[in-house]
Amino acid sequence: MKILVAVKRVVDFNVKVRVKPDGSGVDLANVKMAMNPFDEIAVEEALRIKEAGHADEVVAVSVGSQAATETIRTALAMGADRGILVKTDERLEPLAVAKALKAVATAEAPGLVILGKQAIDDDCNQTGQMLAALMDRPQATFASKIEFDGDHVVVTREVDGGHERLRLAMPAVVTTDLRLNEPRYASLPNIMKAKKKPIDEKTATDLGVDLSPRLTVVGVSEPPPRRAGVRLDTVAELVDKLKNEAGVL
């Protein structure tokens, strides 16, 4: 079985994001970039599945500019076998990414597609679901455990009331949650080996998909600074504040 893992290049989660002065977007100049943390979990899980003997190959795929090659190299250094870059300079939206991934999946025919449940830059949490719909494949989101039962994958997912177990016929699409695993660090020898692993570059034209954005960004702004708290002496004062100032009672 082949596993296809989608990875995205995002601003490193340790970096404080800055908005451009004109409010047109996030300032990415001289900003440290990294693999989306949820995608790291997806790569780790794919590697564990391969190491357990359930898969023969792990392919990392990314959609974005040439710089996304670095993100694919990170996945290769972790242990992925090869990479695919769908090269585009368009401003990407979840539907466009899902279309590109569907085209790649059609060509690669993986038994399992694993994605992070969401990206930390836009928090859309849409690509995995859209990909499953476009491919007409079963899906399981927010996976906290993945097991195999013959030609089926059994996914334990987190829901509001606890946990839910789904048994999916493969090929299937799975998105990962935080508690699925702890991603490994790439060793120096593996980082060196990753430089020699192949990365196949494709374009939207090669795949026959349209990646043009459908949405218009009206503006981007930073959240207002948090106001200082107020110390109250009695419950009556608290109730009065909630009722007359906050308007929640």
Secondary structure, DSSP 8 states (H G I E B T S, - for coil): -EEEEE--EEE-TTS---B-TTSSSB--TT--EEE-HHHHHHHHHHHHHHHTTS-SEEEEEEEESTTHHHHHHHHHHHT-SEEEEEE--S---HHHHHHHHHHHHHHH--SEEEEES--TTT----HHHHHHHHHT--EEEEEEEEEEETTEEEEEEEETTEEEEEEEESSEEEEE-GGG-------HHHHHHHTTS-EEEEEHHHHT------------------------SSHHHHHHHIIIII---
